[in-house]
Amino acid sequence: MNSISLIVTDQSGSGSYHVKMVVDEKESGILYLTPEQFAFISKSLWRSCTQDGVIFNAENPFDCEDLEDDE
């Protein structure tokens, strides 16, 4: 595995995110997550990818918070 991306594509009226997961440049599915779930999963994947040398990208146009600021 070389790269993982989480891309928020939409936000429902209740505030949940529709998140496209892309692994090695191939769409792997859609996740439906609360903002808290998205933050947790993004941080977990970022840490794991960093340790294993895998490129990680998270895009969320609905939240301006940067993942690296949480370290």
Secondary structure as the mmCIF struct_conf table of DSSP 4:
data_model
#
loop_
_struct_conf.conf_type_id
_struct_conf.id
_struct_conf.beg_label_comp_id
_struct_conf.beg_label_asym_id
_struct_conf.beg_label_seq_id
_struct_conf.end_label_comp_id
_struct_conf.end_label_asym_id
_struct_conf.end_label_seq_id
STRN STRN1 SER A 3 GLN A 11
TURN_TY1_P TURN_TY1_P1 GLY A 13 SER A 14
BEND BEND1 GLY A 15 GLY A 15
STRN STRN2 TYR A 17 VAL A 23
TURN_TY1_P TURN_TY1_P2 ASP A 24 GLU A 25
STRN STRN3 LYS A 26 LEU A 33
HELX_RH_AL_P HELX_RH_AL_P1 PRO A 35 ASP A 52
TURN_TY1_P TURN_TY1_P3 GLY A 53 GLY A 53
STRN STRN4 ILE A 55 GLU A 59
TURN_TY1_P TURN_TY1_P4 PRO A 61 PHE A 62
HELX_RH_3T_P HELX_RH_3T_P1 LEU A 67 ASP A 70
#
